[in-house]
Amino acid sequence: METKPEQSLYQRLGGYDVIAGIVDDFLGRMREDPAFQRFAARSLDSRNRARQLLVDQMCALSGGPCLYVGRDMKSSHAGLGISASEWDRMMKHATASLNKFHIRPKEQEEFLGIFEKFEGDIIEETGR
């Protein structure tokens, strides 16, 4: 008897549109948070490009058909001085977005695990 292979995280999340919705909600939360206002001074075009890159990256890293063409995380966050406390706050926003979309705990853990793989490349200031 053959067993069906487990679906990818991409499939279990609901595909591209759900990932795009999560990213849009997440970025909206980040923009509204006063703690992240120092990152707000970007053109609409730059914000839209960053949004699309994040959607493509999460789509690809979750097993979807997308191609991420952006820079590596260390290069794209170098010089921003992102602190460990900002990282923690960002992860809370990501969790809130996943909750809004009723993502199950297993899939939430896997989705956040994708972010966590890059924590060391993104945080520059370690004070919490």
ROSE-4610 file (N, C-alpha, C; in Angstrom, 1 decimal, always signed):
// ROSE-4610
residu = [M/M/M/E/E/E/T/T/T/K/K/K/P/P/P/E/E/E/Q/Q/Q/S/S/S/L/L/L/Y/Y/Y/Q/Q/Q/R/R/R/L/L/L/G/G/G/G/G/G/Y/Y/Y/D/D/D/V/V/V/I/I/I/A/A/A/G/G/G/I/I/I/V/V/V/D/D/D/D/D/D/F/F/F/L/L/L/G/G/G/R/R/R/M/M/M/R/R/R/E/E/E/D/D/D/P/P/P/A/A/A/F/F/F/Q/Q/Q/R/R/R/F/F/F/A/A/A/A/A/A/R/R/R/S/S/S/L/L/L/D/D/D/S/S/S/R/R/R/N/N/N/R/R/R/A/A/A/R/R/R/Q/Q/Q/L/L/L/L/L/L/V/V/V/D/D/D/Q/Q/Q/M/M/M/C/C/C/A/A/A/L/L/L/S/S/S/G/G/G/G/G/G/P/P/P/C/C/C/L/L/L/Y/Y/Y/V/V/V/G/G/G/R/R/R/D/D/D/M/M/M/K/K/K/S/S/S/S/S/S/H/H/H/A/A/A/G/G/G/L/L/L/G/G/G/I/I/I/S/S/S/A/A/A/S/S/S/E/E/E/W/W/W/D/D/D/R/R/R/M/M/M/M/M/M/K/K/K/H/H/H/A/A/A/T/T/T/A/A/A/S/S/S/L/L/L/N/N/N/K/K/K/F/F/F/H/H/H/I/I/I/R/R/R/P/P/P/K/K/K/E/E/E/Q/Q/Q/E/E/E/E/E/E/F/F/F/L/L/L/G/G/G/I/I/I/F/F/F/E/E/E/K/K/K/F/F/F/E/E/E/G/G/G/D/D/D/I/I/I/I/I/I/E/E/E/E/E/E/T/T/T/G/G/G/R/R/R]
num = [1/1/1/2/2/2/3/3/3/4/4/4/5/5/5/6/6/6/7/7/7/8/8/8/9/9/9/10/10/10/11/11/11/12/12/12/13/13/13/14/14/14/15/15/15/16/16/16/17/17/17/18/18/18/19/19/19/20/20/20/21/21/21/22/22/22/23/23/23/24/24/24/25/25/25/26/26/26/27/27/27/28/28/28/29/29/29/30/30/30/31/31/31/32/32/32/33/33/33/34/34/34/35/35/35/36/36/36/37/37/37/38/38/38/39/39/39/40/40/40/41/41/41/42/42/42/43/43/43/44/44/44/45/45/45/46/46/46/47/47/47/48/48/48/49/49/49/50/50/50/51/51/51/52/52/52/53/53/53/54/54/54/55/55/55/56/56/56/57/57/57/58/58/58/59/59/59/60/60/60/61/61/61/62/62/62/63/63/63/64/64/64/65/65/65/66/66/66/67/67/67/68/68/68/69/69/69/70/70/70/71/71/71/72/72/72/73/73/73/74/74/74/75/75/75/76/76/76/77/77/77/78/78/78/79/79/79/80/80/80/81/81/81/82/82/82/83/83/83/84/84/84/85/85/85/86/86/86/87/87/87/88/88/88/89/89/89/90/90/90/91/91/91/92/92/92/93/93/93/94/94/94/95/95/95/96/96/96/97/97/97/98/98/98/99/99/99/100/100/100/101/101/101/102/102/102/103/103/103/104/104/104/105/105/105/106/106/106/107/107/107/108/108/108/109/109/109/110/110/110/111/111/111/112/112/112/113/113/113/114/114/114/115/115/115/116/116/116/117/117/117/118/118/118/119/119/119/120/120/120/121/121/121/122/122/122/123/123/123/124/124/124/125/125/125/126/126/126/127/127/127/128/128/128]
x = [+0.8/+0.0/+0.9/+0.7/+1.5/+0.9/+1.8/+1.4/+1.6/+0.6/+0.7/+1.8/+2.7/+3.7/+3.0/+3.6/+3.0/+3.0/+2.0/+1.9/+2.9/+3.4/+4.3/+3.6/+4.4/+3.9/+3.1/+3.6/+2.9/+1.4/+1.3/+0.0/-0.9/-0.3/-1.1/-1.5/-0.7/-1.2/-2.3/-2.4/-3.5/-3.0/-1.7/-1.1/-0.8/-0.5/+0.0/-0.9/-2.2/-3.0/-3.1/-3.0/-3.0/-1.7/-0.6/+0.8/+0.8/+0.3/+0.3/-0.6/-1.7/-2.5/-1.8/-1.2/-0.4/+0.7/+1.4/+2.5/+1.9/+0.8/+0.2/-0.3/-0.9/-1.3/-0.1/+0.9/+2.1/+2.8/+3.0/+3.6/+2.8/+1.5/+0.6/+0.8/+0.9/+1.1/+2.5/+3.5/+4.8/+4.8/+4.1/+4.0/+3.3/+2.3/+1.5/+2.2/+3.2/+3.9/+4.9/+4.7/+5.6/+7.1/+7.3/+8.7/+9.4/+8.7/+9.3/+9.2/+8.9/+8.7/+10.0/+11.2/+12.4/+12.6/+11.8/+11.9/+10.9/+10.0/+8.9/+9.2/+10.3/+10.6/+11.1/+10.1/+10.4/+9.3/+9.7/+8.7/+7.7/+6.6/+5.5/+6.1/+6.9/+7.5/+8.4/+9.2/+10.2/+9.4/+8.3/+7.5/+6.8/+6.3/+5.7/+6.7/+7.9/+8.9/+9.3/+9.5/+9.9/+8.7/+7.5/+6.4/+6.4/+6.6/+6.6/+7.8/+8.9/+10.1/+9.8/+9.1/+8.8/+7.8/+6.8/+5.8/+6.5/+7.3/+8.1/+9.0/+9.7/+10.6/+9.8/+8.8/+8.0/+7.3/+6.9/+6.3/+7.3/+8.5/+9.6/+10.0/+10.3/+10.8/+9.8/+8.5/+7.5/+7.2/+7.9/+7.7/+6.8/+6.5/+5.7/+6.5/+5.8/+6.4/+7.1/+7.2/+7.8/+9.3/+9.8/+11.3/+11.6/+12.5/+13.0/+14.2/+14.2/+15.3/+16.0/+15.6/+16.2/+17.6/+18.1/+19.4/+19.3/+20.5/+20.5/+20.1/+19.7/+19.1/+20.2/+21.4/+22.5/+22.8/+22.9/+23.1/+22.0/+20.8/+19.6/+19.3/+19.8/+19.5/+20.8/+21.9/+23.2/+23.0/+23.5/+23.4/+22.1/+21.1/+19.8/+19.8/+20.8/+20.9/+19.7/+19.1/+18.0/+18.4/+17.6/+17.9/+17.2/+17.6/+16.9/+15.5/+15.3/+14.0/+13.1/+13.6/+12.8/+12.5/+13.4/+13.2/+12.0/+12.0/+11.0/+9.6/+9.6/+8.4/+7.9/+8.8/+8.4/+7.8/+8.4/+7.9/+6.4/+6.2/+4.8/+3.8/+4.3/+3.4/+3.2/+4.2/+4.0/+3.0/+3.2/+2.3/+0.8/+0.6/-0.7/-1.3/-0.5/-1.0/-1.4/-0.6/-0.9/-2.2/-2.4/-3.6/-4.8/-4.7/-5.8/-6.2/-5.3/-5.7/-6.0/-6.1/-6.5/-5.5/-4.3/-3.3/-3.1/-3.1/-2.9/-1.6/-1.5/-0.2/+1.0/+0.8/+2.0/+2.5/+1.6/+2.0/+2.5/+2.0/+2.5/+4.0/+4.2/+5.6/+6.6/+6.1/+7.0/+7.2/+6.1/+6.2/+7.2/+7.0/+7.9/+9.3/+9.4/+10.7/+11.5/+10.8/+11.5/+12.1/+11.4/+11.9/+13.1/+13.0/+14.0/+15.3/+15.3/+16.5/+17.4/+16.8/+17.6/+17.8/+17.4/+17.6/+19.0/+20.0/+21.4/+21.9/+21.3/+21.7/+21.0/+20.0/+19.2/+19.5/+19.6/+19.9/+21.3/+21.5/+22.9/+23.2/+22.1/+22.3/+21.7/+22.4/+21.9/+21.2/+21.2/+20.6/+19.1/+18.5/+17.0/+16.4]
y = [-1.2/+0.0/+1.2/+2.1/+3.3/+4.4/+5.2/+6.3/+7.6/+8.4/+9.7/+10.6/+11.2/+12.1/+13.3/+13.7/+14.9/+16.1/+16.9/+18.1/+19.1/+19.9/+21.0/+22.0/+22.8/+23.9/+24.8/+25.1/+25.9/+25.4/+24.1/+23.6/+23.6/+23.3/+23.2/+24.6/+25.6/+27.0/+27.5/+26.9/+27.3/+28.0/+27.9/+28.4/+29.9/+30.4/+31.7/+32.8/+32.8/+33.8/+34.0/+32.8/+32.9/+33.5/+33.0/+33.6/+35.1/+35.5/+36.9/+37.7/+37.1/+37.8/+37.9/+36.8/+36.8/+37.9/+38.0/+39.0/+40.4/+40.6/+41.9/+42.3/+41.4/+41.8/+42.0/+41.2/+41.3/+42.7/+43.0/+44.3/+45.5/+45.4/+46.4/+46.6/+45.5/+45.6/+46.3/+45.9/+46.5/+48.0/+48.4/+49.9/+50.7/+50.0/+50.7/+50.8/+50.0/+49.9/+51.0/+51.9/+53.0/+52.6/+51.4/+50.9/+50.7/+50.6/+50.4/+51.6/+52.7/+53.9/+54.4/+54.0/+54.4/+53.7/+52.7/+52.0/+52.4/+53.4/+53.8/+54.7/+55.4/+56.4/+55.7/+55.1/+54.4/+54.8/+54.8/+55.1/+54.0/+54.2/+53.2/+52.1/+52.5/+51.5/+50.5/+51.1/+50.3/+49.4/+49.9/+49.1/+47.9/+48.2/+47.2/+46.1/+46.6/+45.6/+44.7/+45.3/+44.5/+43.5/+44.0/+43.1/+41.9/+42.2/+41.1/+40.1/+40.7/+39.8/+38.9/+39.4/+38.6/+37.6/+37.9/+36.9/+35.8/+36.2/+35.2/+34.3/+34.9/+34.2/+33.2/+33.6/+32.7/+31.6/+32.0/+31.0/+29.9/+30.3/+29.4/+28.6/+29.2/+28.5/+27.5/+27.7/+26.8/+25.7/+25.6/+24.5/+24.9/+26.2/+26.6/+26.8/+27.2/+27.3/+28.6/+29.5/+30.8/+30.8/+31.8/+32.0/+33.3/+33.2/+34.4/+34.9/+36.2/+36.7/+37.8/+38.0/+39.0/+38.7/+39.6/+39.4/+38.5/+38.0/+37.2/+38.1/+37.5/+38.3/+39.1/+38.6/+39.3/+40.6/+40.6/+41.7/+42.7/+42.2/+43.2/+43.8/+43.3/+43.9/+44.6/+44.5/+45.0/+46.5/+47.0/+48.4/+49.0/+48.1/+48.6/+48.6/+48.0/+48.0/+47.3/+46.3/+45.6/+44.9/+45.2/+44.7/+43.4/+42.7/+41.4/+41.7/+42.8/+43.2/+43.5/+44.2/+44.4/+43.1/+42.2/+40.9/+40.2/+40.2/+39.6/+40.3/+41.6/+42.3/+41.9/+41.8/+41.4/+40.0/+39.1/+37.7/+37.7/+38.6/+38.7/+39.2/+40.1/+40.6/+39.4/+38.7/+37.6/+36.5/+36.3/+35.3/+35.8/+37.1/+37.7/+37.6/+37.8/+37.6/+36.2/+35.2/+33.8/+33.5/+34.0/+33.8/+34.4/+35.6/+36.2/+35.3/+34.6/+33.7/+32.3/+32.1/+30.8/+29.7/+30.0/+29.0/+28.1/+26.8/+25.8/+25.9/+25.4/+25.5/+24.9/+23.7/+23.1/+23.9/+24.4/+25.3/+26.6/+27.2/+28.4/+28.2/+27.1/+26.8/+26.7/+26.0/+25.9/+27.2/+28.0/+29.3/+30.2/+30.3/+31.1/+30.5/+29.2/+28.6/+29.1/+29.4/+29.9/+31.3/+32.1/+33.4/+33.2/+32.2/+32.0/+31.5/+30.9/+30.5/+31.7/+32.8/+34.0/+35.0/+34.6/+35.5/+36.0/+35.1/+35.5/+36.4/+36.4/+37.2/+38.6/+38.8/+40.0/+40.8/+40.2/+41.0/+41.4/+42.7/+43.3/+43.7/+44.1/+44.5/+43.5/+42.9/+41.8/+42.1/+43.4/+43.7/+43.5/+42.9/+42.6/+43.5]
z = [+0.0/+0.0/+0.0/-1.0/-1.1/-0.2/+0.5/+1.3/+0.5/+0.6/-0.1/+0.6/-0.2/+0.4/+1.0/+2.1/+2.8/+1.9/+2.0/+1.2/+1.7/+0.8/+1.2/+2.1/+2.8/+3.6/+2.8/+1.6/+0.6/+0.4/+0.2/-0.1/+1.2/+2.3/+3.6/+4.0/+3.6/+4.0/+3.1/+1.9/+1.0/-0.3/-0.5/-1.7/-1.7/-2.9/-3.2/-2.6/-2.8/-2.4/-0.8/-0.1/+1.3/+1.8/+1.2/+1.6/+1.3/+0.2/-0.1/+0.9/+1.3/+2.3/+3.6/+4.0/+5.3/+5.2/+4.1/+4.0/+4.0/+3.3/+3.3/+4.7/+5.4/+6.8/+7.7/+7.6/+8.3/+8.1/+6.8/+6.5/+6.9/+6.9/+7.4/+8.9/+9.6/+11.1/+11.4/+10.6/+10.8/+10.5/+9.4/+9.1/+10.1/+10.8/+11.8/+13.2/+13.4/+14.7/+14.8/+15.8/+15.9/+16.1/+16.6/+16.8/+15.5/+14.4/+13.1/+12.2/+12.7/+11.9/+11.2/+11.8/+11.1/+9.8/+9.5/+8.2/+7.2/+7.6/+6.8/+5.7/+5.7/+4.6/+3.4/+2.7/+1.4/+0.4/-0.8/-1.9/-2.0/-2.5/-2.8/-3.6/-4.6/-5.5/-4.7/-3.9/-3.0/-2.1/-1.5/-0.6/-1.4/-2.6/-3.4/-3.8/-4.2/-4.6/-3.4/-2.2/-1.0/-0.7/-0.8/-0.6/-1.5/-2.8/-3.8/-3.5/-3.2/-2.9/-1.7/-0.6/+0.5/+0.2/-0.6/-1.0/-1.8/-2.8/-3.6/-2.7/-1.8/-0.9/-0.1/+0.6/+1.4/+0.6/-0.6/-1.5/-1.8/-2.2/-2.6/-1.5/-0.3/+0.8/+1.5/+1.2/+1.7/+0.8/-0.3/-1.3/-2.5/-2.7/-3.8/-5.1/-6.1/-7.4/-7.7/-6.7/-6.9/-7.0/-7.6/-7.7/-7.0/-6.0/-5.3/-6.0/-6.4/-7.1/-6.3/-5.0/-4.2/-3.6/-2.9/-2.3/-1.1/-0.6/+0.6/+1.8/+2.9/+4.0/+4.7/+4.8/+5.4/+4.7/+3.3/+2.5/+2.6/+2.5/+2.4/+3.7/+4.9/+6.2/+6.8/+6.1/+6.6/+6.8/+8.0/+8.2/+8.8/+8.9/+9.4/+11.0/+11.6/+13.0/+13.7/+13.1/+13.7/+15.0/+16.0/+17.4/+17.6/+18.6/+19.0/+19.5/+20.2/+20.6/+19.4/+18.4/+17.2/+16.5/+16.5/+15.9/+16.6/+18.0/+18.7/+18.4/+18.3/+18.0/+16.6/+15.7/+14.3/+14.3/+15.1/+15.1/+15.7/+16.7/+17.2/+16.2/+15.3/+14.2/+13.2/+12.9/+12.0/+12.6/+13.9/+14.5/+14.5/+14.8/+14.7/+13.3/+12.3/+10.9/+10.6/+11.1/+10.9/+11.6/+12.8/+13.6/+12.9/+12.3/+11.6/+10.4/+9.8/+8.7/+9.1/+10.5/+11.1/+10.6/+10.6/+10.2/+11.4/+11.2/+12.3/+12.9/+14.2/+14.9/+14.2/+13.6/+13.0/+11.8/+11.0/+9.9/+10.4/+11.4/+12.0/+12.4/+13.1/+13.5/+12.3/+11.3/+10.1/+9.4/+9.3/+8.6/+9.4/+10.7/+11.5/+11.5/+11.4/+11.3/+10.1/+9.0/+7.9/+8.2/+8.9/+9.4/+10.3/+11.2/+12.3/+11.7/+10.5/+9.8/+9.5/+9.4/+9.0/+10.1/+11.3/+12.5/+12.6/+12.5/+12.7/+11.6/+10.4/+9.3/+9.4/+10.2/+10.2/+11.4/+12.6/+13.8/+13.8/+14.1/+14.2/+15.7/+16.4/+17.8/+18.7/+19.6/+20.3/+21.6/+22.1/+23.3/+23.3/+24.3/+24.4/+25.4]
